[in-house]
């Protein structure tokens, strides 16, 4: 990845719907050369996908929770099963396997407290191997970004 690729990625992170010709003009290369570079970045997996970022609250998902999960040591063999089940939960926006005292950290968006209660009682606690669930509710989002600070130098 060269300096031009990083410039392209920096612009696309901010303006995902920019046209190829506008992107080419901003970078200073021809539209065919730009299209080739973008296709190469997509094919290499550097660009994973394009998406519209939806305002969670305006979409009716008023409750955001950070959930920490510990898996039972006696059932550590069930870890792949737990991962698969967490992956299937539509309320989970992000899920990370961690080192240390806890096994997973998740960001979960639900409509309201009854929806959260249903999520915990009917979905999360039904997963075999989960020993402990701790939740913190987000009071205010201070920063949320998808932009990586790619150095152009």
C-alpha positions as CSV (number, residue, x, y, z in Angstrom):
1,X,0.0,0.0,0.0
2,X,1.5,3.3,-1.1
3,X,0.9,6.9,-0.3
4,X,-1.8,7.2,-3.0
5,X,-3.7,4.2,-1.6
6,X,-3.6,5.7,1.9
7,X,-5.0,9.0,0.4
8,X,-7.8,7.1,-1.3
9,X,-8.7,5.1,1.8
10,X,-8.7,8.3,4.0
11,X,-11.2,9.9,1.6
12,X,-13.4,6.8,1.2
13,X,-13.6,6.5,5.0
14,X,-15.1,10.0,5.2
15,X,-17.0,10.0,1.9
16,X,-18.0,6.4,1.0
17,X,-20.4,7.6,-1.7
18,X,-17.9,9.8,-3.6
19,X,-17.9,9.1,-7.3
20,X,-14.9,7.6,-9.0
21,X,-14.4,10.7,-11.1
22,X,-14.5,13.0,-8.0
23,X,-12.1,10.7,-6.1
24,X,-9.8,10.6,-9.1
25,X,-9.8,14.4,-9.4
26,X,-9.2,14.9,-5.6
27,X,-6.2,12.5,-5.7
28,X,-4.9,13.7,-9.1
29,X,-5.0,10.6,-11.2
30,X,-7.2,9.5,-14.1
31,X,-10.6,7.8,-13.4
32,X,-9.5,4.5,-15.0
33,X,-6.4,4.4,-12.8
34,X,-8.5,5.3,-9.8
35,X,-11.0,2.5,-10.6
36,X,-8.1,0.0,-10.9
37,X,-6.7,1.1,-7.5
38,X,-10.0,0.9,-5.7
39,X,-10.7,-2.6,-7.2
40,X,-7.3,-3.7,-6.1
41,X,-7.9,-2.4,-2.5
42,X,-11.3,-4.3,-2.5
43,X,-9.8,-7.5,-3.9
44,X,-7.0,-7.5,-1.3
45,X,-9.5,-7.2,1.5
46,X,-8.2,-3.8,2.6
47,X,-11.7,-2.4,1.8
48,X,-14.0,-5.0,3.4
49,X,-17.4,-3.4,2.6
50,X,-19.3,-0.2,2.1
51,X,-22.1,0.6,4.4
52,X,-24.5,3.4,5.5
53,X,-24.0,4.3,9.1
54,X,-27.5,4.5,10.7
55,X,-28.3,6.7,13.7
56,X,-29.1,4.0,16.3
57,X,-31.5,6.2,18.4
58,X,-33.4,7.6,15.4
59,X,-33.8,4.0,14.2
60,X,-35.6,3.2,17.5
61,X,-32.7,1.4,19.3
62,X,-32.6,3.6,22.5
63,X,-30.6,1.3,24.7
64,X,-27.0,0.6,24.2
65,X,-25.3,-1.9,26.5
66,X,-21.7,-3.1,27.0
67,X,-21.8,-6.7,28.1
68,X,-18.9,-8.7,29.5
69,X,-19.1,-12.5,29.4
70,X,-17.1,-15.1,31.2
71,X,-17.1,-18.7,30.1
72,X,-17.0,-21.5,32.7
73,X,-13.5,-23.0,32.9
74,X,-15.1,-26.4,33.3
75,X,-16.8,-25.9,29.9
76,X,-13.9,-24.2,28.1
77,X,-14.2,-26.8,25.4
78,X,-17.5,-25.1,24.5
79,X,-15.7,-21.9,23.5
80,X,-16.2,-22.4,19.7
81,X,-19.9,-23.1,20.3
82,X,-20.2,-19.9,22.4
83,X,-18.5,-17.9,19.7
84,X,-20.9,-19.3,17.1
85,X,-24.0,-18.5,19.2
86,X,-22.8,-14.9,19.9
87,X,-22.2,-14.4,16.2
88,X,-25.8,-15.3,15.5
89,X,-27.3,-12.8,17.9
90,X,-28.7,-9.9,15.8
91,X,-28.7,-7.5,18.8
92,X,-24.9,-7.8,19.0
93,X,-23.2,-5.0,17.0
94,X,-19.6,-5.8,18.0
95,X,-18.1,-8.8,19.9
96,X,-14.5,-9.3,20.9
97,X,-12.7,-12.2,22.5
98,X,-10.4,-10.9,25.2
99,X,-7.5,-12.0,27.3
100,X,-7.5,-11.7,31.1
101,X,-10.4,-12.3,33.5
102,X,-13.2,-12.1,31.0
103,X,-13.7,-13.9,27.7
104,X,-15.9,-11.6,25.6
105,X,-16.9,-8.0,25.4
106,X,-20.0,-7.1,23.3
107,X,-21.8,-3.9,22.2
108,X,-25.5,-4.6,22.1
109,X,-28.2,-2.3,20.8
110,X,-31.8,-3.0,21.7
111,X,-35.0,-0.9,21.6
112,X,-35.7,-0.6,25.3
113,X,-35.3,-2.3,28.7
114,X,-38.0,-5.0,28.0
115,X,-36.1,-5.9,24.8
116,X,-32.9,-6.1,26.8
117,X,-34.6,-8.3,29.4
118,X,-35.8,-10.6,26.6
119,X,-32.3,-10.7,25.1
120,X,-30.7,-11.7,28.4
121,X,-33.3,-14.1,29.6
122,X,-34.2,-15.9,26.3
123,X,-31.0,-15.6,24.2
124,X,-27.8,-15.0,26.2
125,X,-28.5,-17.2,29.2
126,X,-29.6,-20.0,26.9
127,X,-26.0,-20.4,25.6
128,X,-24.3,-23.3,27.3
129,X,-20.9,-22.5,28.8
130,X,-21.6,-18.9,29.8
131,X,-20.9,-18.6,33.5
132,X,-21.1,-14.9,34.1
133,X,-22.8,-11.9,32.4
134,X,-22.1,-8.3,33.5
135,X,-23.8,-5.3,31.8
136,X,-23.1,-1.6,31.8
137,X,-25.5,0.7,30.0
138,X,-24.2,3.6,27.9
139,X,-25.3,6.9,29.2
140,X,-23.7,9.0,26.5
141,X,-21.6,8.3,23.5
142,X,-18.6,10.6,23.6
143,X,-16.9,9.3,20.5
144,X,-17.8,6.7,17.9
145,X,-16.0,6.4,14.6
146,X,-15.1,3.9,12.0
147,X,-12.2,6.0,10.6
148,X,-8.7,4.7,11.0
149,X,-6.0,7.4,11.0
150,X,-4.0,6.3,8.0
151,X,-0.7,8.2,7.7
152,X,-0.2,9.4,4.2
153,X,3.6,9.9,4.6
